[in-house]
């Protein structure tokens, strides 16, 4: 027994080391080491408009030898600082060529050593940070030829603010007094000529093509007082505020995430709706007799409503 026992510690050490090596070994060489590129020269840039209040930013970044071409989607006239994930067009009918804000698509990389020649990017994400007109970009990308690259860039890009077309709202689609429910707000829905709204047991259904604005104004008595309303977070509104657009998430614990509450700008295309949050810009309310004039202008929206509002 003594002879056996003296080997037990050595046996345990051997087993422990063997398990450790087995756990680490499969990782060796499993993932390719990314090839790193620093692309600090902005060779070209352009911006164009897409449907549903989106902007498409095309960028070509290079170090004079290697080239990264990107098409990125944002919801303001300048390239927003945020994380961008790859969008892949679906196969469903009428699938959009581009995703929502914070995506990129139709992008590729060319390497001077011949390892990639306009090789499409098939996965990855990019982090963009913005300080005035100065940008930094970084991220890891996988190309269609399975090459993995890590890119970083620092560049300056100037975007001129466009003259936003005026959208005239002509209809009152809905008025809701939230004060009896314990919330000091009123909700207005104001739409363009081409949009209709039909209330139902499971919410409102929208038809047509156009836009509508939903605003949660602060109100203590269910009326809309003239004045200038500034944006505030939900739960923090006071006199002179409107509620910023927000996504409340799964508030009922049913696995259903709710989105686009508060103040939002909606686009309707043949009855299909999409929205962007309104979280900047003052909303000015004027009243002459029974006629209200409500205006909003920010980096994305330039709109006005003038008319009577029944139900206030």
C-alpha positions in Angstrom: 0.0 0.0 0.0 2.8 2.4 0.8 4.4 1.8 -2.6 1.1 2.8 -4.3 0.4 5.8 -2.2 3.7 7.5 -2.9 2.8 7.6 -6.6 -0.7 9.2 -6.1 0.5 12.8 -6.0 2.5 12.4 -9.1 -0.5 10.8 -10.8 -2.8 13.6 -9.9 -0.3 16.2 -11.2 0.0 14.3 -14.5 -3.8 14.1 -14.8 -4.2 17.8 -14.0 -1.6 18.9 -16.5 -3.0 16.6 -19.1 -6.4 18.2 -18.8 -5.0 21.7 -18.9 -3.1 21.0 -22.1 -6.2 19.4 -23.7 -8.3 22.4 -22.9 -5.9 24.9 -24.5 -4.6 23.0 -27.4 -7.8 23.1 -29.6 -7.6 26.9 -29.5 -4.2 27.1 -31.1 -4.6 28.1 -34.7 -8.4 27.8 -34.6 -9.0 31.4 -35.4 -6.9 33.3 -38.0 -4.8 36.2 -36.7 -6.3 39.4 -38.1 -4.1 41.4 -40.5 -3.9 45.0 -39.3 -4.2 48.0 -41.5 -4.1 51.7 -40.6 -5.9 53.7 -43.3 -5.7 57.4 -42.4 -6.3 58.9 -45.8 -9.9 59.7 -46.9 -9.7 59.3 -50.6 -13.3 60.0 -51.4 -16.6 60.6 -49.7 -20.2 61.2 -50.7 -23.7 61.3 -49.2 -27.1 60.6 -50.7 -30.6 60.2 -49.4 -32.5 56.9 -49.0 -36.1 56.3 -48.3 -37.5 56.4 -44.7 -35.4 59.4 -43.6 -32.0 57.6 -44.1 -28.7 58.9 -45.5 -26.1 56.8 -47.3 -22.5 57.6 -46.6 -19.9 56.3 -49.1 -16.3 56.4 -47.9 -13.0 55.3 -49.4 -10.2 54.9 -46.9 -6.6 54.1 -47.9 -3.0 54.2 -47.0 -2.1 54.7 -50.7 -1.7 51.0 -51.1 -4.6 49.2 -49.4 -8.2 50.4 -49.7 -11.4 50.0 -47.7 -14.7 51.0 -49.3 -17.7 51.5 -47.1 -21.4 52.3 -47.6 -22.8 53.3 -44.2 -26.4 54.2 -43.2 -27.3 57.0 -40.8 -30.3 59.2 -40.0 -28.7 62.6 -40.0 -27.0 64.5 -42.8 -23.5 63.9 -41.3 -21.9 60.5 -40.5 -23.1 59.7 -37.0 -20.7 58.4 -34.4 -21.9 55.0 -33.4 -21.4 51.2 -33.9 -22.2 50.0 -37.4 -23.0 46.3 -38.1 -23.0 44.6 -41.5 -26.4 44.4 -43.2 -27.2 41.5 -45.5 -30.1 41.9 -47.9 -32.9 39.4 -47.2 -34.6 37.2 -49.8 -38.1 38.3 -49.1 -40.0 40.2 -51.8 -39.1 43.9 -52.0 -36.2 43.4 -49.6 -34.3 46.7 -48.9 -30.8 47.1 -50.3 -29.8 48.9 -47.1 -30.6 48.4 -43.4 -31.6 51.0 -40.8 -29.3 53.5 -39.3 -26.2 52.0 -37.8 -25.6 49.5 -40.6 -23.2 49.1 -43.5 -23.5 47.1 -46.8 -22.0 46.7 -50.3 -18.5 47.2 -48.8 -15.2 45.7 -49.8 -11.4 45.7 -49.2 -8.5 45.6 -51.6 -5.0 44.6 -50.3 -1.8 45.6 -52.2 -0.2 42.2 -51.6 -2.9 40.5 -53.6 -4.6 38.8 -50.7 -7.8 40.6 -51.4 -9.1 42.3 -54.6 -12.4 44.1 -53.9 -13.3 41.3 -51.6 -16.7 41.8 -50.1 -17.0 42.1 -46.4 -19.2 39.3 -45.1 -19.2 39.9 -41.3 -18.0 42.3 -38.7 -18.7 45.6 -37.1 -17.2 49.1 -37.1 -17.0 51.6 -34.3 -17.1 55.3 -35.4 -16.4 58.2 -33.0 -17.0 61.8 -34.0 -15.6 65.0 -32.6 -16.9 67.9 -34.7 -15.5 67.1 -38.2 -12.8 64.6 -36.9 -13.5 60.9 -37.0 -11.9 57.7 -35.8 -13.0 54.3 -37.1 -12.0 50.8 -36.0 -13.2 47.3 -36.2 -12.6 43.7 -37.2 -14.0 42.4 -40.6 -14.1 39.1 -42.3 -13.9 39.1 -46.1 -15.5 36.7 -48.6 -12.1 34.9 -49.1 -12.1 34.2 -45.3 -9.3 36.7 -44.7 -9.8 38.5 -41.3 -8.6 42.1 -41.1 -8.5 44.7 -38.3 -8.8 48.3 -39.6 -8.3 51.6 -37.9 -8.5 55.1 -39.3 -8.4 58.7 -38.3 -9.7 61.3 -40.8 -11.6 64.5 -41.3 -14.9 64.7 -43.1 -17.0 67.8 -43.6 -20.7 67.4 -44.3 -22.7 70.5 -45.3 -26.2 70.7 -43.8 -28.7 70.4 -46.6 -31.7 72.6 -47.0 -34.5 70.4 -45.6 -37.7 70.4 -47.6 -40.8 71.6 -45.7 -43.3 68.9 -44.9 -46.8 70.4 -44.3 -49.0 68.5 -41.9 -52.7 69.1 -42.6 -54.6 66.5 -40.6 -55.2 65.8 -36.9 -55.0 62.0 -36.7 -55.5 61.8 -33.0 -55.6 63.7 -29.7 -55.1 61.9 -26.3 -55.3 63.5 -22.9 -53.1 61.5 -20.6 -53.7 63.7 -17.5 -56.6 61.5 -16.1 -54.2 58.5 -16.2 -51.7 60.3 -14.0 -49.3 61.5 -16.7 -49.1 65.2 -17.2 -48.9 65.0 -21.0 -51.1 65.2 -24.1 -50.4 63.3 -27.3 -51.0 64.8 -30.7 -50.8 62.9 -34.0 -50.6 65.3 -37.0 -50.3 63.9 -40.5 -49.9 64.8 -44.2 -52.7 64.6 -46.8 -51.8 61.1 -47.9 -52.1 59.4 -44.5 -55.2 58.1 -42.7 -55.5 56.6 -39.3 -58.1 54.0 -38.2 -58.3 53.3 -34.4 -58.9 49.6 -33.5 -59.1 47.3 -30.6 -55.4 46.5 -30.9 -54.1 49.9 -31.8 -54.3 52.3 -34.7 -53.9 51.2 -38.3 -52.3 53.6 -40.8 -53.0 53.7 -44.5 -51.6 55.6 -47.5 -48.2 57.2 -48.1 -46.8 60.2 -46.3 -45.7 61.3 -42.8 -47.1 61.9 -39.4 -45.7 63.4 -36.3 -46.5 62.1 -32.8 -45.7 64.5 -30.0 -46.1 64.1 -26.2 -46.4 67.7 -24.9 -46.3 68.5 -21.1 -49.7 69.6 -19.9 -51.2 69.8 -16.4 -54.8 70.3 -17.5 -55.1 68.6 -20.9 -54.7 71.8 -22.9 -51.9 72.8 -25.2 -50.4 76.2 -24.1 -48.6 78.4 -26.6 -44.9 78.5 -26.2 -41.6 76.9 -27.0 -41.2 73.2 -26.0 -37.7 71.7 -25.5 -36.9 68.0 -25.4 -36.7 66.0 -22.2 -36.3 62.4 -21.2 -39.4 60.4 -20.4 -40.2 60.7 -16.7 -38.3 64.0 -16.5 -40.7 66.3 -18.4 -41.8 69.6 -16.8 -43.5 72.7 -18.0 -42.2 73.7 -21.4 -41.0 70.2 -22.4 -41.9 67.5 -24.8 -41.0 63.8 -24.3 -38.1 62.6 -26.4 -38.6 59.5 -28.6 -37.5 56.3 -26.8 -37.8 52.6 -26.8 -39.4 51.3 -23.6 -38.5 47.6 -24.3 -40.3 44.6 -22.8 -42.3 46.6 -20.3 -44.9 43.8 -19.6 -42.5 40.9 -19.4 -44.1 39.1 -22.4 -41.0 38.9 -24.5 -42.3 41.7 -26.8 -40.0 44.7 -27.1 -41.9 48.0 -27.6 -40.3 50.7 -29.6 -40.9 54.3 -30.8 -42.8 55.8 -27.9 -42.8 59.5 -27.0 -42.2 62.0 -29.8 -41.4 60.3 -33.1 -41.5 61.2 -36.8 -43.2 58.5 -38.8 -43.0 57.6 -42.5 -45.9 55.7 -44.1 -45.3 53.9 -47.5 -48.4 52.0 -48.8 -49.5 51.4 -45.2 -46.1 50.2 -43.9 -44.7 52.4 -41.1 -41.2 53.2 -39.8 -40.1 55.9 -37.3 -37.2 57.9 -36.0 -37.0 59.4 -32.6 -37.3 63.1 -32.2 -34.8 64.1 -29.5 -33.5 67.4 -30.7 -35.0 70.7 -31.8 -37.6 73.0 -30.2 -41.3 72.6 -31.0 -42.9 76.0 -31.2 -46.7 76.3 -30.5 -48.6 79.4 -31.5 -52.3 80.1 -31.3 -54.4 82.7 -32.9 -58.1 82.4 -32.1 -58.9 78.7 -32.6 -55.9 78.1 -35.0 -52.8 76.4 -33.8 -49.5 76.7 -35.6 -46.9 74.0 -34.6 -43.4 74.0 -36.1 -40.4 71.7 -35.7 -37.0 71.9 -37.4 -33.9 70.0 -36.6 -31.2 68.1 -38.4 -33.7 65.6 -39.8 -37.1 67.2 -39.9 -38.6 70.5 -41.2 -42.4 70.5 -40.6 -45.3 72.7 -39.8 -49.0 72.2 -38.9 -51.6 75.0 -39.0 -55.3 74.4 -38.2 -57.8 73.7 -35.5 -57.3 70.9 -33.0 -60.5 69.5 -31.7 -60.4 67.6 -28.4 -57.9 69.9 -26.5 
